[in-house]
Amino acid sequence: METIFVLLMVLIMIASVLLSIVVMAQNPKGGGLSSTFGGASSAQFGVQRTNDFMEKATWSLGATIIILILISVVVTGKPKQVAPPMPTKTEAPAKTAPASQTTAPVSVPATK
């Protein structure tokens, strides 16, 4: 069970790194921060087929990561079987003797 979890985590990390690389390699499509800082739109220069591949790769890697995470939760989220608890020997609590209630008479001196 633990080796499956480790394998899934390694696959998730690889897919995450690949997703980061693909996202960083994409040309901006214009708008947002890229146009604010003087970026040119990709409609002027750029090949549409490369953008299609990059977009499909982004969606595919994102879906792969989500699926791997869900599989890892299902595989490792099963409760482990626990043996029923053994009956323990219970003892009655020890009885304590009541506190002594005998008190000596208190004499108060008479005042005149």
Rosetta blueprint (number, residue, H / E / L):
1 M L
2 E H
3 T H
4 I H
5 F H
6 V H
7 L H
8 L H
9 M H
10 V H
11 L H
12 I H
13 M H
14 I H
15 A H
16 S H
17 V H
18 L H
19 L H
20 S H
21 I H
22 V H
23 V H
24 M H
25 A H
26 Q L
27 N L
28 P L
29 K L
30 G L
31 G L
32 G H
33 L H
34 S H
35 S H
36 T H
37 F L
38 G L
39 G L
40 A L
41 S L
42 S L
43 A L
44 Q L
45 F L
46 G L
47 V L
48 Q H
49 R H
50 T H
51 N H
52 D H
53 F H
54 M H
55 E H
56 K H
57 A H
58 T H
59 W H
60 S H
61 L H
62 G H
63 A H
64 T H
65 I H
66 I H
67 I H
68 L H
69 I H
70 L H
71 I H
72 S H
73 V H
74 V H
75 V H
76 T H
77 G L
78 K L
79 P L
80 K L
81 Q L
82 V L
83 A L
84 P L
85 P L
86 M L
87 P L
88 T L
89 K L
90 T L
91 E L
92 A L
93 P L
94 A L
95 K L
96 T L
97 A L
98 P L
99 A L
100 S L
101 Q L
102 T L
103 T L
104 A L
105 P L
106 V L
107 S L
108 V L
109 P L
110 A L
111 T L
112 K L
